[in-house]
Every structure is written in structure tokens, then in C-alpha cells.
Amino acid sequence: MTETKIALITGASRGLGFALAEALSATHHVVAVARTTGALEELDDRIKAKGGSATLAPMDITVTDAMATLCRGIHDRWGKVDLWAHTAIHAAPLAPANFIDAKDWGKSVAINANAVSVLIPFVAPLLGSEGRALFFDDPRAGQKFFGAYGATKAAQMALARSWAEETRKTGPRVEIMEPRPMRGATRACFFPGEHRDELAGPHDEAARLLALL
């Protein structure tokens, strides 16, 4: 009997996370994590229509107890994660550094940096030495008006790169990938007047990135 492969997608309700979850469902059972229940149900319908299967986890990645419960549940049911793709992000509104809203800053830190510092030690034992973790860079640090997003995304990537170096000889394999500009809510938040037809579609980009693996 073929062993079930498990793909954990944090941030699976839209954009690249949604597309990765749908694509990976051809070869993995997908554990889809996001706060938006309706979007997860839409993802589940699409996965089932293609003959795949998913477990929906409508959870907030900033709630440590919820993430601990999730990872314990994965351990108890499957004992492992073969692939973890982290796409959850908070795209704070663009603003000059001296006008960054305190709530937007706090939310950016909580989602983009703190949650990853919690998730890595929770998910690492599930990945073991053979699993693979995927992080997706968007280098905006230092660009004008990107203070909150750029700083906290850079913090996330610093954690991921440190983990990648620390596990280079032992596993799991940690990959840092850089998607092309994509149509989606995050990009639209930053560049509202951009011609969307010139941007990559999330499903096309998911297929391209997975092919690189």
C-alpha cells in the first residue's frame, strides 16, 4: 500500500497558497490552514473535484495554542509532514516610516515574523530529516513606503535562511523561493493601478515553482 504524503499549507485560503494546495493535492493529502472558512471550503471542493483529499484547519497562525494543537493532531494522525509551504502574510498598507500605524505594525510583526518563529519549532519534528519546507521571498526591505511589510518580511526570511543553513547537512531541506509578480490581493494592495494582465497567475506560478523542486 502506498504511503500517504502530507502537505501542510499555511496561508491556503487565497493566492499562491491556494494554488499550491490545489496543485499538491494530486500527490499529497493537503492540510490547509487559513482563517477564512469559506475560502477553505472552496479549496476543498476544488481538490475533491480533482480526486484529491484535504483536511481543513480554519485557524489563526498567530495563536500559539492553536498551532500546537494542529501539529499535535498531525502527529497523532499521520506522524509526519512531507512538505510544508508557508505563504501566510500580512500586507500592511503602504505608508511613510513616520506614519506607520501601530496596529498595522503589530499585526505585521505577529503574522510575518512571530508566527514563523513559533511554527518552525512546531513543524520541524514533523518534517524530520527527509521533509521539505518552502518559504517565499519578496524583498522589499528598505524600499520607500514598505517599512512595515518590508521589515517583517525580511525578519521572516532571516529566520528561514538561518534554519536552511542549520539543517543543510541534517535535514529537513529548507527552500527559499522567489515567485514572480502575481495577480492577487497582496500585489493589488501595493500596486492598485498595475495592469493585471501582465502578471503571472497564481496557479501558473505554483506549477512553475513546484517544477523547480
C-alpha angles and dihedrals in degrees: 000000000000114000115242114246116217125213118190114201117188109195096027101151099088148357120010094353092055091047094047091049092051093047095046092050088079090070106014142048101244125223102198118198125190140121097242109085096188093055091048090052090052089051091049091052091052093047093049091048088059093048096257132121136228142182112218119217110185095193140136110242090210091066105089096197091052092052091047090052091048094051093044089052091051090049093049094047104037106003094223152036118228096191133015119192115187113200103146111126141160113222103203116204114268113261141154112268092250091055102046109139113239093225092050090049092050092048091048092052093045097050104028100040117007096047091053091051087057098041097051095063091041096050099035095078090051091052093048116178097314103048128096132224123201126203126179122219127211105176106210100136110134096013115129116267092007095095100124097036096038096049096046095042088051089052090052092050092047089057092047093048092049090051090048092054093044093053099038093110100028106036162227094140110236116201126195110201130181114213121209117249106290139196108254148101096285094053092043090053091056100035107025096167096049121123102252094197089071093057129088119256115243093238093050090048092048090054091049094049094046090050089058089061 
